[in-house]
Amino acid sequence: MEKEITDWEAVYRGHKVKIGKRPFGGADVYYVSSSPDKKPLVLTRALKSGGKEFWTSIPQGMQKEAEEIGAIIDKLEK
């Protein structure tokens, strides 16, 4: 069974963002676009030792944004 492609619009820090969910290598990857002039922020869920999930950016370095936008995605997926 193929995973579906999902797109949402949300507000992050007072700005509209587009969030796209795509399957990639057995995991879901999320593309967050705030402007056509900027590259999208790419997010996914990862596992800490002990098995707890957390949001992270690809490449790493935007952890705060990954956690904040990840919380928005969690609400959208409920």
N, CA, C and O atoms as a MOPAC input file, in Angstrom:
PM7 MOZYME 1SCF
protein

 N      0.83700 1    -1.18500 1     0.00000 1
 C      0.00000 1     0.00000 1     0.00000 1
 C      0.88100 1     1.24600 1     0.00000 1
 O      1.77800 1     1.36500 1     0.83400 1
 N      0.64300 1     2.15600 1    -0.90200 1
 C      1.41200 1     3.38200 1    -1.01200 1
 C      0.87100 1     4.42600 1    -0.04600 1
 O     -0.34100 1     4.57900 1     0.09900 1
 N      1.78300 1     5.14600 1     0.62000 1
 C      1.35700 1     6.20300 1     1.53400 1
 C      0.84400 1     7.38200 1     0.72000 1
 O      1.30500 1     7.64500 1    -0.39000 1
 N     -0.11900 1     8.08000 1     1.30100 1
 C     -0.67700 1     9.22000 1     0.58400 1
 C      0.17900 1    10.46300 1     0.77400 1
 O      0.90800 1    10.59200 1     1.75800 1
 N      0.07900 1    11.36600 1    -0.17700 1
 C      0.74700 1    12.66300 1    -0.11700 1
 C     -0.23000 1    13.64400 1     0.50600 1
 O     -1.39200 1    13.71400 1     0.10500 1
 N      0.24300 1    14.40000 1     1.48800 1
 C     -0.62300 1    15.31300 1     2.22800 1
 C     -0.03100 1    16.71600 1     2.19200 1
 O      1.18400 1    16.88300 1     2.29300 1
 N     -0.87900 1    17.71300 1     2.04900 1
 C     -0.45500 1    19.11400 1     2.09700 1
 C     -1.37300 1    19.89500 1     3.02100 1
 O     -2.58500 1    19.68400 1     3.03800 1
 N     -0.77500 1    20.80700 1     3.79400 1
 C     -1.53600 1    21.67700 1     4.68800 1
 C     -1.03200 1    23.10500 1     4.55500 1
 O      0.04500 1    23.35300 1     4.01300 1
 N     -1.82900 1    24.03800 1     5.06000 1
 C     -1.38300 1    25.40200 1     5.29400 1
 C     -1.54000 1    25.65500 1     6.77700 1
 O     -2.50700 1    25.20700 1     7.39200 1
 N     -0.58900 1    26.37400 1     7.35300 1
 C     -0.61900 1    26.66800 1     8.78500 1
 C      0.00600 1    28.03900 1     9.00100 1
 O      0.53300 1    28.64900 1     8.07100 1
 N     -0.06000 1    28.51200 1    10.23800 1
 C      0.57900 1    29.77300 1    10.60200 1
 C      1.70000 1    29.45400 1    11.58600 1
 O      1.48700 1    28.77900 1    12.59400 1
 N      2.89200 1    29.95000 1    11.27800 1
 C      4.05100 1    29.76800 1    12.14600 1
 C      4.72100 1    31.12200 1    12.34200 1
 O      5.14100 1    31.77000 1    11.38300 1
 N      4.81200 1    31.53500 1    13.59300 1
 C      5.40300 1    32.83500 1    13.93900 1
 C      4.75100 1    33.97600 1    13.16300 1
 O      5.42800 1    34.90000 1    12.71100 1
 N      3.43400 1    33.90000 1    13.01600 1
 C      2.68000 1    34.95800 1    12.37100 1
 C      2.69000 1    34.94700 1    10.85600 1
 O      2.14600 1    35.85700 1    10.22900 1
 N      3.30600 1    33.92100 1    10.24600 1
 C      3.39000 1    33.83900 1     8.79000 1
 C      2.75800 1    32.54600 1     8.29500 1
 O      2.85300 1    31.50500 1     8.94500 1
 N      2.10700 1    32.62900 1     7.12600 1
 C      1.56100 1    31.42600 1     6.51000 1
 C      2.69700 1    30.55500 1     6.00400 1
 O      3.64900 1    31.04300 1     5.39500 1
 N      2.58500 1    29.25900 1     6.26500 1
 C      3.54300 1    28.29900 1     5.73000 1
 C      2.77300 1    27.16800 1     5.06700 1
 O      1.65200 1    26.84500 1     5.45700 1
 N      3.38800 1    26.58200 1     4.07200 1
 C      2.83300 1    25.39100 1     3.43500 1
 C      3.65100 1    24.20600 1     3.90700 1
 O      4.88100 1    24.25300 1     3.92900 1
 N      2.95900 1    23.14500 1     4.28300 1
 C      3.61200 1    21.93600 1     4.77800 1
 C      3.20100 1    20.77800 1     3.88700 1
 O      2.01400 1    20.50500 1     3.71500 1
 N      4.17300 1    20.11200 1     3.33300 1
 C      3.91800 1    18.94600 1     2.49500 1
 C      4.50400 1    17.70000 1     3.14300 1
 O      5.64900 1    17.71000 1     3.59500 1
 N      3.72600 1    16.63800 1     3.18900 1
 C      4.17800 1    15.36300 1     3.75900 1
 C      4.38200 1    14.38300 1     2.62300 1
 O      3.49000 1    14.17900 1     1.80000 1
 N      5.57400 1    13.76600 1     2.57800 1
 C      5.89300 1    12.80900 1     1.53000 1
 C      6.56500 1    11.58600 1     2.14000 1
 O      7.35500 1    11.72000 1     3.07500 1
 N      6.26300 1    10.39900 1     1.62700 1
 C      6.98300 1     9.20300 1     2.08200 1
 C      8.38500 1     9.18800 1     1.47600 1
 O      8.57100 1     9.55900 1     0.31700 1
 N      9.37500 1     8.75400 1     2.27000 1
 C     10.74500 1     8.68200 1     1.76600 1
 C     11.50700 1     7.62500 1     2.56100 1
 O     11.72600 1     7.78700 1     3.76200 1
 N     11.90600 1     6.55600 1     1.90400 1
 C     12.72800 1     5.53800 1     2.53900 1
 C     12.12100 1     4.91500 1     3.77900 1
 O     12.84700 1     4.62100 1     4.72800 1
 N     10.83400 1     4.70600 1     3.80200 1
 C     10.18800 1     4.08800 1     4.95400 1
 C      9.79400 1     5.06100 1     6.05500 1
 O      9.26900 1     4.64200 1     7.08700 1
 N     10.03700 1     6.34100 1     5.85600 1
 C      9.66200 1     7.35600 1     6.85100 1
 C      8.90500 1     8.47100 1     6.14400 1
 O      8.90800 1     8.56500 1     4.91700 1
 N      8.26500 1     9.30200 1     6.93300 1
 C      7.60100 1    10.47900 1     6.37700 1
 C      8.54000 1    11.67000 1     6.49900 1
 O      9.17100 1    11.87300 1     7.53700 1
 N      8.62600 1    12.45200 1     5.43300 1
 C      9.44300 1    13.66100 1     5.40100 1
 C      8.49500 1    14.82700 1     5.13400 1
 O      7.58400 1    14.72000 1     4.31300 1
 N      8.71200 1    15.92800 1     5.82600 1
 C      7.83700 1    17.09500 1     5.73800 1
 C      8.63600 1    18.27100 1     5.18300 1
 O      9.74000 1    18.55900 1     5.64600 1
 N      8.06300 1    18.94500 1     4.18300 1
 C      8.67700 1    20.11100 1     3.56300 1
 C      7.88000 1    21.33200 1     3.99100 1
 O      6.67300 1    21.40300 1     3.75500 1
 N      8.54700 1    22.29300 1     4.61900 1
 C      7.88100 1    23.48500 1     5.13100 1
 C      8.37700 1    24.68800 1     4.34000 1
 O      9.55500 1    25.03800 1     4.40000 1
 N      7.46300 1    25.32000 1     3.59600 1
 C      7.80300 1    26.46600 1     2.74400 1
 C      7.14000 1    27.71900 1     3.28900 1
 O      5.93600 1    27.74700 1     3.54500 1
 N      7.95400 1    28.75600 1     3.46000 1
 C      7.40600 1    30.02700 1     3.91800 1
 C      7.42700 1    31.08200 1     2.82600 1
 O      6.74800 1    32.10400 1     2.92600 1
 N      8.21600 1    30.83000 1     1.77700 1
 C      8.34600 1    31.79900 1     0.69200 1
 C      8.86800 1    31.07500 1    -0.54000 1
 O      9.68200 1    30.16000 1    -0.42000 1
 N      8.41200 1    31.47000 1    -1.71800 1
 C      8.94100 1    30.83600 1    -2.93100 1
 C     10.41900 1    31.15500 1    -3.15700 1
 O     11.08800 1    30.47600 1    -3.93500 1
 N     10.93000 1    32.18700 1    -2.47800 1
 C     12.32300 1    32.59400 1    -2.64300 1
 C     13.29100 1    31.80700 1    -1.75700 1
 O     14.50400 1    31.86700 1    -1.95800 1
 N     12.76000 1    31.06900 1    -0.77800 1
 C     13.61000 1    30.33500 1     0.16100 1
 C     13.45400 1    28.83100 1    -0.04100 1
 O     12.37800 1    28.35500 1    -0.40400 1
 N     14.52800 1    28.09100 1     0.19500 1
 C     14.44200 1    26.63300 1     0.15300 1
 C     13.55300 1    26.16900 1     1.30700 1
 O     13.55700 1    26.78600 1     2.37200 1
 N     12.79400 1    25.09300 1     1.11100 1
 C     11.94800 1    24.61300 1     2.20000 1
 C     12.79100 1    24.02300 1     3.33200 1
 O     13.88400 1    23.50200 1     3.11400 1
 N     12.25600 1    24.12100 1     4.52900 1
 C     12.81800 1    23.45100 1     5.68900 1
 C     12.33600 1    22.01100 1     5.63000 1
 O     11.14000 1    21.77400 1     5.46300 1
 N     13.22500 1    21.05300 1     5.76200 1
 C     12.87000 1    19.64100 1     5.67600 1
 C     12.92900 1    19.04900 1     7.07300 1
 O     13.93800 1    19.17000 1     7.76700 1
 N     11.84100 1    18.40900 1     7.47800 1
 C     11.72400 1    17.83700 1     8.82000 1
 C     11.36500 1    16.36300 1     8.75900 1
 O     10.76600 1    15.89400 1     7.79100 1
 N     11.73600 1    15.64700 1     9.79800 1
 C     11.29100 1    14.26700 1     9.97700 1
 C     11.31600 1    13.94300 1    11.45900 1
 O     11.88400 1    14.68200 1    12.26300 1
 N     10.69400 1    12.83000 1    11.80600 1
 C     10.75300 1    12.34100 1    13.18700 1
 C     11.93200 1    11.37200 1    13.28700 1
 O     12.16700 1    10.57000 1    12.38400 1
 N     12.65700 1    11.45500 1    14.37800 1
 C     13.78100 1    10.55500 1    14.63700 1
 C     13.59000 1     9.94600 1    16.02100 1
 O     12.72100 1    10.37200 1    16.78100 1
 N     14.40600 1     8.94900 1    16.34000 1
 C     14.31800 1     8.27800 1    17.64000 1
 C     15.55000 1     8.58000 1    18.48100 1
 O     16.68400 1     8.45400 1    18.02000 1
 N     15.30300 1     8.98400 1    19.73400 1
 C     16.38200 1     9.11600 1    20.70600 1
 C     16.68600 1     7.73100 1    21.24000 1
 O     15.88000 1     6.81100 1    21.09900 1
 N     17.85500 1     7.58300 1    21.85500 1
 C     18.12300 1     6.30900 1    22.52200 1
 C     17.05000 1     6.14300 1    23.59300 1
 O     16.71800 1     7.10100 1    24.29100 1
 N     16.52200 1     4.97200 1    23.72300 1
 C     15.39300 1     4.74400 1    24.60800 1
 C     14.07400 1     4.71800 1    23.85600 1
 O     13.03800 1     4.39100 1    24.43400 1
 N     14.10100 1     5.06100 1    22.56100 1
 C     12.92100 1     4.91400 1    21.72700 1
 C     11.97500 1     6.09200 1    21.67300 1
 O     10.92300 1     5.98200 1    21.04300 1
 N     12.29300 1     7.22600 1    22.30500 1
 C     11.40100 1     8.37700 1    22.27400 1
 C     11.58000 1     9.14700 1    20.96900 1
 O     12.70700 1     9.42800 1    20.55900 1
 N     10.46200 1     9.49100 1    20.31400 1
 C     10.50800 1    10.24500 1    19.05400 1
 C     10.73600 1    11.72700 1    19.30800 1
 O     10.31600 1    12.26600 1    20.33200 1
 N     11.41100 1    12.38100 1    18.35800 1
 C     11.56400 1    13.83000 1    18.38400 1
 C     11.63200 1    14.33400 1    16.94400 1
 O     11.92900 1    13.57400 1    16.02300 1
 N     11.35600 1    15.61800 1    16.76600 1
 C     11.42100 1    16.24400 1    15.45100 1
 C     12.82600 1    16.75900 1    15.20600 1
 O     13.46400 1    17.29000 1    16.11500 1
 N     13.31200 1    16.60400 1    13.97700 1
 C     14.62200 1    17.12400 1    13.61300 1
 C     14.59600 1    17.64000 1    12.17700 1
 O     13.75800 1    17.23900 1    11.37000 1
 N     15.52500 1    18.53000 1    11.88200 1
 C     15.63300 1    19.06700 1    10.52100 1
 C     16.69000 1    18.29800 1     9.75100 1
 O     17.60100 1    17.70600 1    10.33100 1
 N     16.55200 1    18.31800 1     8.43400 1
 C     17.52900 1    17.69000 1     7.53900 1
 C     18.03000 1    18.78600 1     6.59500 1
 O     17.22800 1    19.31800 1     5.82700 1
 N     19.29500 1    19.14200 1     6.61400 1
 C     20.29300 1    18.68600 1     7.56500 1
 C     20.01300 1    19.28700 1     8.94400 1
 O     19.20500 1    20.20400 1     9.08400 1
 N     20.68900 1    18.75600 1     9.94700 1
 C     20.48500 1    19.23700 1    11.30400 1
 C     20.93600 1    20.68500 1    11.42200 1
 O     21.71100 1    21.17600 1    10.60100 1
 N     20.44300 1    21.35800 1    12.44800 1
 C     20.85000 1    22.73900 1    12.67100 1
 C     19.69100 1    23.68600 1    12.89400 1
 O     19.89000 1    24.82400 1    13.31900 1
 N     18.49200 1    23.23200 1    12.61400 1
 C     17.29600 1    24.05900 1    12.80100 1
 C     16.38400 1    23.38300 1    13.83800 1
 O     15.17400 1    23.27500 1    13.64000 1
 N     16.98800 1    22.93200 1    14.94400 1
 C     16.26200 1    22.11800 1    15.90600 1
 C     15.07300 1    22.84000 1    16.53700 1
 O     13.99600 1    22.26000 1    16.68200 1
 N     15.26800 1    24.10200 1    16.90900 1
 C     14.16800 1    24.84900 1    17.52800 1
 C     12.96700 1    24.93100 1    16.58600 1
 O     11.83100 1    24.68400 1    16.99100 1
 N     13.23100 1    25.27800 1    15.33400 1
 C     12.15500 1    25.36800 1    14.34400 1
 C     11.53200 1    23.99700 1    14.10300 1
 O     10.31500 1    23.88500 1    13.95500 1
 N     12.36300 1    22.94800 1    14.06200 1
 C     11.84800 1    21.59400 1    13.85500 1
 C     10.87500 1    21.20300 1    14.96100 1
 O      9.82000 1    20.63000 1    14.68800 1
 N     11.22200 1    21.50900 1    16.20100 1
 C     10.34700 1    21.16700 1    17.32300 1
 C      9.06100 1    21.98300 1    17.29200 1
 O      7.97900 1    21.44500 1    17.52800 1
 N      9.17000 1    23.28500 1    17.00100 1
 C      7.98800 1    24.14600 1    16.97600 1
 C      7.04400 1    23.76700 1    15.83400 1
 O      5.83800 1    23.63700 1    16.04300 1
 N      7.58400 1    23.59100 1    14.63900 1
 C      6.74100 1    23.23600 1    13.49400 1
 C      6.26100 1    21.79100 1    13.63600 1
 O      5.14000 1    21.47200 1    13.24200 1
 N      7.08900 1    20.92700 1    14.18700 1
 C      6.66800 1    19.54200 1    14.44400 1
 C      5.44500 1    19.48600 1    15.33500 1
 O      4.55900 1    18.65900 1    15.11700 1
 N      5.37800 1    20.35900 1    16.34600 1
 C      4.19700 1    20.40700 1    17.21400 1
 C      2.94900 1    20.80900 1    16.42300 1
 O      1.85800 1    20.30100 1    16.68000 1
 N      3.11400 1    21.72200 1    15.46100 1
 C      1.99300 1    22.11900 1    14.59500 1
 C      1.56500 1    20.91800 1    13.74100 1
 O      0.37200 1    20.64900 1    13.59600 1
 N      2.52700 1    20.21100 1    13.18600 1
 C      2.20900 1    19.03600 1    12.35500 1
 C      1.49100 1    17.97100 1    13.17900 1
 O      0.53000 1    17.36200 1    12.70800 1
 N      1.95600 1    17.74700 1    14.41100 1
 C      1.28700 1    16.76500 1    15.28100 1
 C     -0.19300 1    17.09900 1    15.44000 1
 O     -1.03900 1    16.20500 1    15.40500 1
 N     -0.51100 1    18.39000 1    15.61500 1
 C     -1.91400 1    18.81200 1    15.75000 1
 C     -2.67000 1    18.61500 1    14.43900 1
 O     -3.83100 1    18.20300 1    14.45400 1
 N     -2.03600 1    18.90100 1    13.31200 1
 C     -2.69700 1    18.74200 1    12.00900 1
 C     -2.99700 1    17.26900 1    11.70100 1
 O     -3.97600 1    16.96100 1    11.02200 1
 N     -2.16700 1    16.38100 1    12.19400 1
 C     -2.34700 1    14.97200 1    11.87700 1
 C     -3.34800 1    14.25100 1    12.78100 1
 O     -3.69000 1    13.09300 1    12.53800 1
 N     -3.80700 1    14.93200 1    13.80800 1
 C     -4.79400 1    14.28900 1    14.70600 1
 C     -6.15700 1    14.25400 1    14.09400 1
 O     -7.09800 1    13.75200 1    14.71000 1

